[in-house]
Amino acid sequence: METSNFNNNLKIGENIMRQRKKKGFTQKQLASAIGISQSSMSKYETGVLQISAETIIQFANALKVNFNTILGTQNDESFSYSPSLKIMRRLKKIENMSPSDQKALLKTIDKYIQSL
């Protein structure tokens, strides 16, 4: 593999890893979401495997980012915010709480945030 191809693959792999961690996915979860093995996922992230345009788009869709974010040509902050998987799990639990428990919890969260 040429050095420039390896460097490009590594850059793309690092972007995938950064977005994966930001969204709260494990390698196994993201690999499963796009139909590849965890081993392949690791090889993409470390730049060992050359990544196709189709696979870049699959990663972008699974991570809910623009493909340019994966390529590193655009900052993902310009796109709408998407909470991490950890936050989403907690929000689902909060939604299942009674209205009075939700109100009490949100009041506590608001007080904490105001104290920062």
C-alpha positions in Angstrom: 0.0 0.0 0.0 1.3 3.5 -0.9 2.2 5.7 2.0 -0.2 8.4 0.9 -3.1 5.9 0.7 -2.2 4.6 4.1 -2.2 8.1 5.5 -5.6 8.9 3.9 -7.0 5.6 5.3 -5.6 6.4 8.7 -7.1 9.9 8.7 -10.5 8.6 7.7 -10.2 5.8 10.3 -9.4 8.3 13.0 -12.4 10.4 12.0 -14.6 7.3 12.2 -13.3 6.4 15.6 -13.7 10.0 16.9 -17.3 10.1 15.7 -18.0 6.6 17.0 -16.8 7.5 20.5 -18.6 10.8 20.4 -21.9 9.0 19.6 -21.3 6.4 22.3 -20.9 3.3 20.0 -18.5 0.5 20.6 -16.7 -0.9 17.6 -18.9 -4.0 17.7 -22.1 -1.9 17.7 -21.1 0.3 14.8 -19.7 -2.7 12.9 -23.1 -4.5 13.4 -25.0 -1.4 12.3 -23.3 -1.4 8.9 -22.9 -5.2 8.5 -19.2 -5.7 9.0 -17.1 -7.7 11.5 -15.5 -6.0 14.5 -12.2 -7.1 13.1 -12.9 -5.1 9.9 -14.1 -2.2 12.0 -10.7 -2.1 13.8 -8.8 -2.4 10.6 -10.7 0.6 9.1 -10.1 2.7 12.2 -6.3 1.9 12.1 -6.0 2.5 8.4 -5.1 -1.1 7.6 -8.1 -1.6 5.3 -8.7 0.7 2.4 -12.2 2.1 2.7 -14.6 2.4 -0.2 -16.8 5.4 -0.9 -19.9 3.2 -0.2 -18.5 2.2 3.2 -17.8 5.8 4.1 -21.4 6.7 3.3 -22.6 3.7 5.4 -20.5 4.9 8.4 -21.8 8.5 7.9 -25.4 7.3 7.9 -24.9 5.1 10.9 -23.2 7.9 12.8 -25.7 10.5 11.6 -23.0 12.8 10.2 -22.2 14.1 6.7 -19.8 12.0 4.8 -17.5 15.0 4.6 -17.1 14.7 8.4 -15.8 11.2 7.9 -13.4 12.4 5.1 -12.2 15.2 7.4 -13.1 17.9 4.9 -15.9 19.5 7.0 -16.4 20.0 10.7 -19.4 18.1 11.9 -20.5 20.9 14.2 -22.3 22.5 11.3 -24.9 19.7 11.4 -27.7 19.2 13.8 -26.8 18.0 17.3 -27.5 14.3 17.9 -27.2 13.1 21.5 -24.9 10.2 22.3 -26.2 6.7 22.8 -25.7 7.0 26.5 -27.8 10.2 26.7 -30.5 8.6 24.5 -30.8 5.6 26.8 -31.2 7.9 29.8 -33.8 10.0 28.1 -35.8 6.9 27.3 -35.8 6.0 30.9 -36.8 9.5 31.9 -39.7 9.4 29.4 -41.0 6.2 31.2 -41.1 7.9 34.6 -44.2 9.4 36.0 -44.8 13.1 35.3 -44.1 14.1 38.9 -40.8 12.1 38.9 -39.8 13.7 35.6 -40.6 17.2 37.0 -38.5 16.5 40.1 -35.6 15.1 38.1 -35.6 18.0 35.6 -35.7 20.5 38.4 -32.6 18.8 40.0 -30.8 18.8 36.6 -31.7 22.5 36.0 -30.3 23.5 39.4 -27.1 21.6 38.8 -26.7 23.2 35.3 -27.3 26.7 36.8 -24.6 26.0 39.4 -21.9 25.4 36.7 
